[in-house]
Amino acid sequence: MTDPRAPLTLEYADSVGELRLVRQPPPAGSSTCSITYVGPAGWAFDPPGRGGTARLVNQLMTSAAGRLDRVALARVLDRLGATLGHRAAPESGEITIWGPTSEWGRLLALLADVVLRPRFASSDLARARRQIRERQLREIGQPGNRADRELLRAIFPSGHPYSETGFGSPRSVDHVARSDLVRFHRAHYTGGGAVLVATTPVSSREFVRAARRTFRELPTTRPPDFPALSAAPSRPAVRSIPLRGRSQVEIRLGGRSIARSDPAYPAAYLANEVLGGRPLLSRLFQRVRERGGLAYHASSGLEAMRFGGYWFAQAGTGRERWRRVVPMLRDEVRRLGSVSIPSAALATIRESAIGEIPLALESTAEAHELAVDVAYHGLPADYWIQWPDTLRALRAEEIRDAARTALDLRGAATVVAGPVR
Amino acid sequence: MPRPGVPRPATREFRLPNGLSVVLAPLASSPTSSVWVWYRVGSKNEVPGITGASHWVEHMLFEGSPRFPKGAIDRAVVSVGGELNAFTSTDFTAYLTTVPREHLDVPLEIEADRMTRASITEAEVARERTVIHSEREGNENWPEFRVEEELFQLAFRIHPYRWDPLGRREDIERLTADELRQYYHRYYGTRNAVLVVSGGFDPRATAEEIRRKFSGLPASGDDPNVTLVEPPARGERRAELTGPGTTPYLEVGWRAPAIRSPEAPATLLLELVLGGETRLFSASGGWGHGHEHPSSRLYRALVDPGLAVRAVTEWQPRVHPSLFTIQVQASRGVSLDRLEVAVDSVVERLAQRGPTVEEMGEARVKVRRGAALAYEGASRTSFRLGLFSMFGPDGFEDEIFRAILRTSREAVRQRAREIFSTASRVVVRYQPTGGPSGD
């Protein structure tokens, strides 16, 4: 019988110029494959006064490419039974194609077309501008979106690469011209610092051969350096944003955190799982929802990126309850960094985190996400194989200490958005 | 010779003497096992005064029983790396747990217990009331939710599709633990449930285990079928809503057939031609909806020329006749009047001329591709097998799949004519007031 954990065995296959190639087998029984290009093309690189450029480029790359206009590309994807996705983050831009394994070669060629030859048609740009404007409005008016945005602005000083959500402003988006898109694409969607990850049953050799053929025109230029991160410490802030007519108040509490490559990351990861990352069992969920009955959602997150990161605790609750929830979030963060987690509770959370790996191997798309994560961060090929041992080796004190640094309440900001008056 | 049906894993199906239907789909190489219990109970079984009861019961089934005290279900599943959740729709409620395959026993034990033995105490109901309020409030923050709730309330005067599964605010405020217990004991039981297990297990041993755990349950569960029939609409119904928001929003609905109706295949094709996707046969294999489909008619007519930033269709497969809807978010500066005219024009053209040969071909390809990729992984397999078990007897998925592929252009045109009649049209327009922050 095939080993159900086979997808965890990643191979750093080779490279096409500067583009690194990584391949992993799909889950047993899967008939689909996924391929992702991810490169240093996030919104931290938005040119001055042109906020929104990275997101526009990322979105429009999947609109039309090579000989295919928007409608033609959509029809080709439909015929293949494939989907083309895009994702932008502060540091990176990502394009993923997913579809039947039987069409693997055509999917790779299509992805290459999208990465190498996006059209950036002006009609597409006009449409994408309208859509991004709508997102900007939501960031102002929707409590959850607004709270997310304000939290980042409170944690990071203006101009910091992580202080924005990448949608720019109405003015900046209006200023982005086609030439800006072309220039950004040429500078950032290159082989330098990028990786092509495939979850496919074809051999590494065949993958490398196909990638060399399809991506041979990818420029090898080195992308610009990541913008310098301000070392200025965060100042504690409390922001209250009244939004009339809404039913629910969204609460965010958060601060700066560590990079993914930080040796303390595994301990910080577990600390966050204990706090609010692990569904149902976490302290926030238990205290705010299960014991307090105060909110439908209460959780936390740790965004550890290449060059830094941030943490957040969050909840959504009614206008008459939010004042009780905010201190609960703070209490739980404080407790995590000051008292070691009891061994039974830690064992439960740890085994839960370990046990969920098979769940991520249910489908190609989910297994592929694990591979992209490892490949983008340049982690060891056996990272997920070693993960259970890594977590089991952590002591409660290490987790507490990691929480002090990676989920640090000092300098943390609090944002409440919604019917707060 | 019949056309081939949907490619899916082989199943073993049986029924226990107490009425519980069981579907097993062994996937030898799967690292997980996914257990779903589907009840033919949803908000359709509620009456005014207890709206939201199905959803509330769904919450309470995580809150403990004599065997699994509060928190024990969550701990039992999550501590082995499993995931659990549940959802309530108008027609059914599903409880899902996926675990590493060596822990299949855990969800089976839980489901056998909570099928009839959930405690639903006064204290837990009181505590959960604010959680449910909070869930509803989170939805109310979105104009789309408000509009859709209004749309169904306008369209249905008698049928329970009139209210959202979350229930009315007033009912959430007053529902009692007694009423929830009564509702639970009335409908939850072996006769109304389908247990679906997919993943890496030995089917013979698992069947035995299921018999051991579930056979002792009493045969229970009142007939959940709803006999109320919504009378035909005698004219258009409209509502204008105002509230906080960012851009004007329009939703138009028309009466549309139930999933088991002979007209369902043509309606599904209509949904594909207009909006580019359908939940039942989606290439991404999930239940997702609302993606961009630049080749669809609606997109080309509304988003491309800049009238809208988003335009989607939806015909949710339901047990009873429901609505076919078009949801449109206006671009900045575009009035809802203009948008409505544009929507009318798209549907009128389709009703007059029908889809093109090319559009029909594309729609069929999507259905074929969607069917081919739908059964990846244990969770999706359990989801899909359970979903179709709620709609009809064995073989319904193949039946509708084949019917879709043999439906003609003319049948789709005819369907468009019948659906898009103004007599059954419901329109809800949402106009944001003030700026985006409601000032």
Interface residues (C-beta under 8 A of the other chain):
Chain A: M1 T2 P4 R5 P27 A28 G29 S30 S31 T32 S63 R70 V71 L73 A74 R75 D78 R79 L80 G81 A82 T83 W98 G99 P100 S123 A126 R127 R130 Q131 R133 E134 L137 R138 I140 G141 Q142 P143 G144 R146 I241 P242 L243 R244 G245 R246 S247 Q248 R278 P279 L280 L281 Q286 R289 E290 G292 G293 L294 A295 Y296 H297 G316 T317 G318 R321 T348 E351 S352 A353 I354 G355 E356 I357 P358 L359 L361 E362 S363 T364 E366 G418
Chain B: L27 A28 S29 S30 P31 T32 K70 G71 D74 R75 V77 V78 S79 V80 G81 G82 E83 L84 T98 V99 P100 R101 H103 A126 R127 E128 R129 T130 V131 I132 H133 S134 E135 R136 E137 G138 E140 N141 W142 G200 G243 P244 G245 T246 T247 G276 A283 S284 G285 H293 P294 S295 R300 V303 D304 G306 V309 R310 Q329 S331 R332 E362 V365 K366 R368 R369 G370 A372 L373 E376 G377 A378 S379 R380 T433 G434 G435 P436 S437 G438 D439
